[in-house]
């Protein structure tokens, strides 16, 4: 590694400022999305360069997605920040993430809430993310290999669910596993995707809001559902 830890910290600070400025511009247009100081602190606390493959180290603090192998990507920091922000997390929330990928988003969530559950369909990616959490001493993330379409029923209900890959429709299991008052941030769509925020009311009804057009990898299924 050529860059020192101090240089990485300086680059990370610049990234947080860039993301915060982009979010202010976004919020002016859309009325929401400014990144709170709490979420900015979480972004400062997580060394993104430890979640990207060595060949992309020099790009770790650019505000862009990067390849992480297996045809997958680590999400753009602005999108990580925006999804985290709209979930309006409280310290006692139980949070589920679908699509661990590099583990970066889960690590950001782990700075904001007591317990994060994260599911990844690719075993090698899940193992790599676990190793990164262990290296950083992050001990409040429970991870498993599996198909996130089904959520994590044994650990439900969740106060917040973040889906980092796009299904054609909101998976019903995820709505079912939201606690009353819970929030679900999910990219939805096959070609043109929208980031959707679903809020579950105390009477179990749901409110859907479109947040922003996005471009995520597809949420794949382990097996096709029966016809
Ligand atoms: N949150 C990640 C970004 C992940 S990209 C990060 O911070 O790096 C999306 C991830 O979703 C990929 O790793 C992909 O393998 C995974 N994925 C796709 N379909 C899935 C499914 N049905 N269940 C769980 N994970 C899935």
Boltz pocket constraint, residues with backbone or C-beta under 6 A from the ligand:
constraints:
  - pocket:
      binder: B
      contacts: [[A, 72], [A, 73], [A, 74], [A, 75], [A, 98], [A, 99], [A, 100], [A, 101], [A, 102], [A, 103], [A, 104], [A, 105], [A, 106], [A, 119], [A, 120], [A, 121], [A, 122], [A, 125], [A, 146], [A, 147], [A, 148], [A, 149], [A, 164], [A, 165], [A, 217], [A, 218], [A, 219], [A, 220], [A, 221], [A, 222]]
      max_distance: 6.0
